[in-house]
């Protein structure tokens, strides 16, 4: 776990810097005016739509990169032209996909409108979505290719941090009148293109950039295996997008921009919980692929259980600190009254993220095994269920944004339960232990304590400053107690190791 822990910490640090920027932007910049609040919703819709069509546009190439790298790996031969092959097929697939899409978009829009969806946004910004999709496709190739060399921290700068700078920059330019809404929307793929250039340059810098394909290496059995895996990958990725991004799109097209912004703000707050999962899963994926190549079930089980308790401890800690301060956080926002309508969205989406973290690398374990096709079954169930539940809760029951969040929670719970049972039955491994129960006991006790934590009042200070001080004091004390209990009980051993490592480094820093 040392490589996973080291790269995961670096990746998380980059991502949490993005969280700080994202939080400031979400709480203040996106809420500068009604126009900026609505543009934030529009931007989220454009990005979600681009991600939704991405699996088709790439023919599942992004799914092959980590899974098949061990077969191509050969340092002295530029890994048998793997990167060149990926880029070549991706280019052809993009051209083919958008040629077909131009023929079917109008019937698709008409069908959606017939059942109550508003497609005006997608009609107006269709080309922006297409361009953004293309840029993200190539970015994903370079990002995932670099992961095979246990590199994830630098990529996060271009794939996560840069967008956190891009969107508020565009919103500010819109607010001061330098850009109109259309020009600001065009700026989205422009900023993502800067990230693509950075990712390509990074692959060059680590000495892994080569555009010479090795066609003689691409024998029919390998191509057949890759083709089957890519097909499952397309359907699986589509299912993931329907499961994880369809809620924002359905809120936008069934309710409106203002509600989408409220939903997106609450979703952003909940998504902070998931950042450690992205970091550790990103670096664990190639290690799991290599373990499957050796059929090392013991190592896979070890990673499964350690990542579960580690991610669960971090995720529950973040959930705890936000949950005990959520009303005060809304009070600090310019549009706090509107944003506070997303309070229960945060709770439901946040808990769905905790479920994802506790089941950790279950999707990767299945994907890299010979039973990878089961992921398609599970994700198909999730996709259909999530679309149906979103429509039912939002449109039929009229639950609005809370309905979208509830649909996501129910769907993700069942999705992870199905994968958990499958892995347990097929491979005899599961991620939980008694430490999982201890973790929830610590979390539950401190959540109750935090809810009844007394607030300080200083009449001489501005109200918002007092609110900020209350948040800081409460989170600092509860956070210290939480970490202290984790360390004392050794509930999450990897967190103990990280605390000891960085405590030692801090002490060395202060030595004369």
C-alpha positions in Angstrom: 0.0 0.0 0.0 3.0 2.4 0.2 2.8 3.4 -3.5 -0.9 3.7 -3.2 -0.7 5.8 -0.1 2.0 8.1 -1.4 0.5 8.7 -4.8 -3.0 8.9 -3.2 -1.9 11.6 -0.7 -0.4 13.7 -3.5 -3.4 13.2 -5.7 -5.7 14.2 -2.8 -3.7 17.3 -2.0 -4.1 18.5 -5.6 -7.8 17.7 -5.5 -8.3 19.4 -2.2 -6.7 22.5 -3.5 -9.3 22.2 -6.3 -12.0 21.8 -3.5 -10.9 25.0 -1.9 -11.1 26.8 -5.2 -14.4 25.1 -6.0 -15.9 25.9 -2.7 -15.0 29.6 -2.9 -16.4 29.7 -6.4 -19.5 27.7 -5.5 -20.3 29.8 -2.4 -19.5 33.2 -3.9 -18.6 33.5 -7.6 -21.4 31.4 -9.1 -23.9 33.3 -6.9 -22.8 36.8 -7.9 -26.1 37.3 -9.8 -29.1 35.4 -11.3 -27.2 35.3 -14.6 -24.1 33.7 -13.1 -26.2 31.3 -11.1 -28.0 30.1 -14.2 -24.8 29.9 -16.2 -23.4 27.6 -13.6 -26.3 25.3 -14.2 -25.8 25.6 -18.0 -22.1 24.7 -17.6 -22.9 21.6 -15.5 -25.4 20.5 -18.1 -22.9 20.9 -21.0 -20.2 19.0 -19.1 -22.6 16.2 -18.1 -23.9 15.9 -21.7 -20.3 15.7 -23.1 -19.5 12.9 -20.6 -22.7 11.1 -21.4 -21.8 10.7 -25.1 -18.1 10.1 -24.4 -18.2 6.2 -24.3 -19.8 6.1 -27.8 -17.4 8.7 -29.2 -14.3 6.8 -28.1 -15.6 3.2 -28.8 -14.6 2.3 -25.3 -10.8 3.0 -25.8 -10.4 4.6 -22.4 -11.5 1.3 -20.8 -8.7 -0.7 -22.5 -5.7 1.5 -21.3 -5.1 0.0 -17.9 -6.7 -3.4 -18.5 -4.5 -4.3 -21.5 -1.3 -2.4 -20.7 0.3 -5.5 -19.1 0.1 -7.3 -22.5 1.6 -4.4 -24.4 4.2 -3.4 -21.7 7.7 -3.5 -23.1 9.8 -0.5 -22.2 12.5 -0.9 -24.8 9.9 -1.2 -27.6 7.7 1.8 -26.6 5.2 -0.6 -25.2 4.5 -2.0 -28.6 2.9 1.2 -29.9 0.0 1.0 -27.4 -0.4 4.8 -27.2 -0.3 5.3 -30.9 -2.9 2.5 -31.3 -5.2 4.1 -28.8 -5.0 7.6 -30.4 -5.5 6.2 -33.9 -8.6 4.2 -33.0 -10.0 7.1 -30.9 -9.7 9.5 -33.8 -11.5 7.1 -36.2 -14.2 6.4 -33.7 -14.8 10.1 -33.0 -15.3 10.9 -36.7 -17.6 7.9 -37.2 -19.7 8.7 -34.1 -20.4 12.3 -34.9 -21.2 11.5 -38.5 -23.9 9.1 -37.2 -25.0 11.5 -34.4 -25.7 14.2 -37.0 -28.4 11.9 -38.5 -30.1 10.8 -35.2 -30.0 13.9 -33.0 -33.3 15.4 -34.3 -35.4 12.3 -33.8 -33.8 11.9 -30.4 -34.7 15.5 -29.4 -38.3 15.0 -30.7 -38.6 11.8 -28.7 -37.4 13.5 -25.5 -39.7 16.4 -26.0 -42.7 14.0 -26.4 -42.3 12.8 -22.8 -41.8 16.2 -21.2 -38.1 17.0 -21.5 -36.9 20.5 -22.5 -34.2 20.1 -25.1 -33.6 23.8 -25.9 -30.3 24.0 -24.1 -28.9 20.9 -25.9 -30.1 22.2 -29.3 -28.5 25.6 -28.7 -25.2 24.3 -27.3 -24.9 21.1 -29.3 -21.6 22.0 -31.0 -20.1 23.1 -27.7 -21.0 19.7 -26.2 -19.4 17.9 -29.2 -16.1 19.9 -29.1 -15.9 19.4 -25.3 -16.5 15.7 -25.7 -13.6 15.4 -28.3 -11.2 17.2 -26.0 -12.2 15.1 -23.0 -11.8 11.9 -25.0 -8.1 12.7 -25.9 -7.4 13.9 -22.4 -8.7 10.6 -21.0 -6.3 8.7 -23.2 -3.2 10.5 -22.0 -4.5 10.6 -18.4 -5.1 6.9 -18.1 -2.0 6.0 -20.1 0.2 7.8 -17.5 -1.6 5.9 -14.7 0.1 2.8 -15.9 3.4 4.2 -14.6 2.0 4.9 -11.1 1.5 8.6 -11.9 -1.7 10.3 -11.0 -0.9 13.5 -9.1 0.3 15.6 -12.0 -2.7 14.5 -14.2 -5.0 15.8 -11.5 -3.7 19.3 -12.1 -5.0 19.2 -15.6 -8.1 17.1 -15.2 -9.4 18.4 -11.9 -7.7 21.6 -10.8 -7.7 23.4 -14.2 -11.5 23.1 -14.6 -11.9 24.5 -11.1 -10.0 27.6 -12.3 -11.7 27.7 -15.7 -15.4 27.9 -14.8 -15.1 30.7 -12.2 -12.9 32.6 -14.6 -15.6 32.4 -17.3 -18.3 33.3 -14.8 -16.4 36.4 -13.7 -15.9 37.5 -17.3 -19.6 36.9 -17.8 -20.5 38.9 -14.7 -18.4 42.0 -15.7 -19.9 41.9 -19.2 -16.7 40.9 -21.0 -18.4 37.7 -22.4 -22.0 36.9 -23.1 -23.5 33.5 -22.3 -22.6 31.9 -25.6 -19.0 33.1 -25.5 -18.6 31.9 -21.9 -19.9 28.5 -23.0 -17.4 28.3 -25.8 -14.7 29.0 -23.2 -15.3 25.6 -21.6 -13.8 23.4 -24.3 -11.1 26.0 -24.8 -9.9 25.7 -21.2 -10.2 21.9 -21.3 -8.0 22.0 -24.4 -5.3 23.6 -22.3 -5.5 20.6 -20.0 -5.2 18.3 -23.0 -2.0 20.0 -24.1 -0.6 19.7 -20.5 -1.4 16.0 -20.3 0.2 15.3 -23.6 3.3 17.3 -22.5 3.4 15.3 -19.3 3.5 12.0 -21.1 6.3 13.4 -23.2 8.1 14.5 -20.0 8.0 11.0 -18.4 9.4 9.6 -21.6 6.4 7.5 -22.7 5.2 9.4 -25.7 5.5 7.5 -29.0 3.2 7.7 -32.1 4.6 4.8 -34.0 2.1 1.9 -34.0 3.4 -1.7 -34.0 0.8 -3.4 -36.2 2.7 -6.7 -36.2 2.0 -6.9 -32.4 -1.8 -6.6 -33.0 -2.6 -10.3 -33.6 -6.2 -11.4 -34.1 -6.7 -13.1 -30.7 -5.6 -9.9 -28.9 -7.7 -7.6 -31.1 -10.7 -9.9 -30.6 -10.2 -9.8 -26.8 -9.8 -6.0 -26.9 -12.8 -5.6 -29.1 -15.1 -7.6 -26.8 -13.8 -5.7 -23.7 -14.2 -2.4 -25.5 -17.8 -3.2 -26.4 -18.6 -4.1 -22.8 -16.7 -0.9 -21.8 -18.9 1.3 -24.0 -22.0 -0.1 -22.5 -20.6 0.0 -19.0 -19.3 3.5 -19.3 -22.7 4.6 -20.7 -24.3 3.0 -17.7 -22.0 4.8 -15.4 -22.8 8.1 -17.0 -26.5 7.5 -16.8 -26.1 6.5 -13.2 -23.8 9.3 -12.1 -24.6 12.3 -14.3 -28.2 11.8 -15.5 -29.6 13.4 -12.4 -28.1 16.9 -13.2 -29.3 16.6 -16.8 -32.8 15.5 -15.8 -33.1 18.3 -13.2 -32.0 20.8 -15.9 -34.4 19.5 -18.5 -37.4 18.7 -16.2 -37.2 21.5 -13.7 -35.0 24.4 -14.7 -31.6 26.2 -14.4 -32.1 27.7 -11.0 -33.0 24.4 -9.4 -30.0 22.8 -11.3 -27.7 25.3 -9.7 -29.1 24.6 -6.2 -28.7 20.8 -6.9 -25.2 21.3 -8.2 -24.1 23.3 -5.2 -25.3 20.5 -2.8 -23.8 17.9 -5.1 -20.5 19.7 -5.1 -20.5 19.7 -1.3 -21.2 16.0 -1.2 -18.7 15.2 -3.9 -15.9 16.5 -1.7 -16.4 13.3 0.2 -15.5 11.2 -2.8 -12.1 12.8 -3.6 -10.0 10.3 -1.6 -11.8 7.5 -3.5 -10.7 8.9 -6.8 -7.1 9.2 -5.7 -6.7 5.8 -4.3 -8.7 4.0 -6.9 -6.8 5.7 -9.7 -3.4 4.4 -8.4 -4.8 1.0 -7.2 -6.2 0.2 -10.7 -3.0 -0.7 -12.5 -1.8 -2.7 -9.4 -5.1 -4.7 -9.4 -4.6 -5.3 -13.2 -1.1 -6.7 -12.5 -2.4 -8.8 -9.6 -5.1 -10.3 -11.8 -2.4 -11.0 -14.4 -0.6 -13.1 -11.7 -3.9 -14.4 -10.3 -2.9 -13.0 -6.9 -6.3 -13.1 -5.1 -4.6 -12.6 -1.7 -3.2 -9.2 -2.8 -6.4 -8.2 -4.4 -8.3 -9.0 -1.2 -5.7 -7.1 0.9 -6.1 -4.0 -1.3 -9.9 -4.4 -1.2 -10.1 -4.4 2.6 -7.5 -1.8 3.3 -8.8 0.7 0.8 -12.4 0.2 2.1 -11.6 1.1 5.7 -9.2 3.9 4.7 -11.6 5.5 2.3 -14.5 5.0 4.7 -12.7 6.7 7.5 -11.7 9.7 5.4 -15.1 9.9 3.7 -17.1 9.7 7.0 -14.7 12.3 8.5 -15.4 14.8 5.7 -19.2 14.0 5.8 -19.1 14.6 9.5 -17.5 18.1 9.3 -19.8 19.3 6.5 -23.0 17.9 8.1 -22.4 19.6 11.5 -21.8 22.9 9.8 -24.2 22.8 6.8 -26.7 25.4 8.0 -23.9 27.8 8.8 -22.3 27.2 5.4 -25.5 28.1 3.7 -25.8 31.2 5.8 -22.4 32.4 4.4 -23.6 32.2 0.8 -25.0 35.2 -1.1 -27.9 33.1 -2.3 -28.0 31.1 0.9 -31.8 30.8 1.0 -31.9 29.3 -2.4 -28.9 27.1 -1.8 -30.2 25.8 1.5 -33.0 24.0 -0.4 -30.3 21.5 -1.3 -29.7 20.5 2.3 -31.3 17.1 2.0 -29.7 16.6 -1.4 -26.3 16.9 0.4 -27.3 14.2 2.9 -28.6 11.8 0.4 -25.8 12.3 -2.2 -23.2 12.3 0.6 -24.4 9.0 2.0 -24.3 7.5 -1.5 -20.6 8.6 -1.7 -19.9 6.9 1.6 -21.4 3.7 0.2 -19.1 4.0 -2.8 -16.1 4.6 -0.6 -16.8 1.6 1.7 -17.1 -0.7 -1.3 -14.0 0.9 -2.7 -12.4 -1.0 -5.6 -15.2 -3.4 -6.2 -15.8 -2.2 -9.8 -12.1 -2.4 -10.6 -11.8 -5.9 -9.2 -14.6 -7.1 -11.5 -13.4 -5.1 -14.5 -9.9 -6.6 -14.5 -11.1 -10.2 -13.9 -12.4 -12.7 -16.4 -15.9 -11.8 -15.2 -15.6 -8.2 -16.4 -18.8 -8.6 -18.3 -20.7 -8.7 -15.0 -20.0 -5.0 -14.6 -22.1 -4.5 -17.7 -25.0 -6.3 -16.0 -24.7 -4.4 -12.8 -24.3 -1.0 -14.5 -27.2 -1.6 -16.8 -29.4 -2.3 -13.9 -28.1 0.9 -12.2 -28.6 3.0 -15.4 -32.2 1.8 -16.1 -33.1 2.1 -12.4 -31.6 5.6 -12.0 -33.3 7.0 -15.1 -36.6 5.5 -14.1 -36.4 6.6 -10.5 -35.2 10.1 -11.5 -38.2 10.5 -13.8 -40.6 8.9 -11.3 -39.5 10.9 -8.3 -39.0 14.3 -10.1 -41.9 14.2 -12.6 -44.5 11.8 -11.2 -44.2 12.4 -7.5 -43.0 16.0 -7.8 -40.2 15.7 -5.3 -38.0 18.0 -7.3 -34.2 18.0 -6.6 -34.7 15.9 -3.5 -36.2 13.2 -5.8 -33.2 13.3 -8.0 -30.9 12.8 -4.9 -33.1 10.0 -3.6 -33.0 8.2 -6.9 -29.2 8.4 -6.9 -28.9 7.1 -3.3 -31.2 4.1 -3.9 -29.6 3.2 -7.3 -26.0 3.4 -6.0 -26.9 1.4 -2.9 -28.3 -1.4 -4.9 -25.5 -1.2 -7.5 -22.8 -1.6 -4.9 -24.7 -4.3 -3.1 -24.9 -6.4 -6.3 -21.2 -6.0 -6.9 -20.3 -6.7 -3.3 -22.3 -10.0 -3.3 -20.8 -11.0 -6.7 -17.2 -10.6 -5.5 -17.9 -12.4 -2.3 -19.5 -15.4 -4.0 -17.0 -15.6 -6.9 -13.7 -14.7 -5.2 -14.3 -15.2 -1.5 -13.3 -11.7 -0.6 -15.2 -8.8 0.9 -14.1 -5.3 2.2 -15.6 -5.2 5.7 -14.4 -6.1 9.2 -15.1 -5.2 12.8 -13.2 -2.0 12.2 -16.0 -0.9 9.9 -18.5 -1.1 12.9 -16.1 0.8 15.1 -15.8 3.4 12.5 -19.5 4.0 12.3 -19.7 4.1 16.1 -17.1 6.8 16.2 -18.8 8.7 13.4 -22.3 8.4 15.0 -21.2 9.6 18.4 -19.4 12.6 17.0 -22.2 13.5 14.7 -24.6 13.8 17.7 -22.0 15.8 19.6 -21.5 18.1 16.6 -25.2 18.7 16.2 -25.6 20.0 19.8 -22.3 21.9 19.8 -22.9 25.3 21.4 -22.3 28.3 19.2 -20.3 31.3 20.4 -21.7 34.8 20.1 -19.6 38.0 19.8 -21.8 41.1 19.4 -18.8 43.3 18.4 -18.0 41.1 15.3 -20.0 41.0 12.0 -22.5 38.2 11.9 -20.8 36.4 9.0 -17.4 36.5 10.8 -19.0 35.0 13.9 -20.5 32.3 11.7 -17.1 31.6 10.1 -15.5 31.4 13.6 -18.2 29.0 14.8 -17.6 26.7 11.8 -13.8 26.8 12.2 -14.0 26.1 16.0 -16.5 23.3 15.7 -14.8 21.6 12.8 -11.4 21.9 14.4 -12.4 20.4 17.7 -14.6 17.6 16.2 -12.0 16.9 13.6 -9.2 16.5 16.2 -11.3 14.2 18.3 -12.2 12.1 15.3 -8.6 11.7 14.2 -7.6 11.0 17.8 -10.1 8.3 18.2 -9.2 6.7 14.9 -5.5 6.7 15.9 -6.1 5.5 19.4 -8.4 2.6 18.3 -6.3 1.8 15.2 -9.5 1.5 13.3 -7.9 2.5 10.0 -4.2 1.4 10.1 -3.2 3.2 6.9 -4.4 6.5 8.4 -2.2 5.8 11.5 0.8 5.2 9.2 0.1 8.5 7.4 -0.2 10.4 10.7 3.0 9.0 12.0 4.9 9.6 8.7 3.8 13.3 8.4 4.2 13.9 12.2 7.8 12.6 11.9 8.5 14.9 8.9 7.0 17.8 10.7 9.2 17.2 13.7 12.3 16.9 11.5 11.4 20.2 9.9 11.6 22.0 13.3 14.8 20.4 14.4 17.7 22.8 14.5 
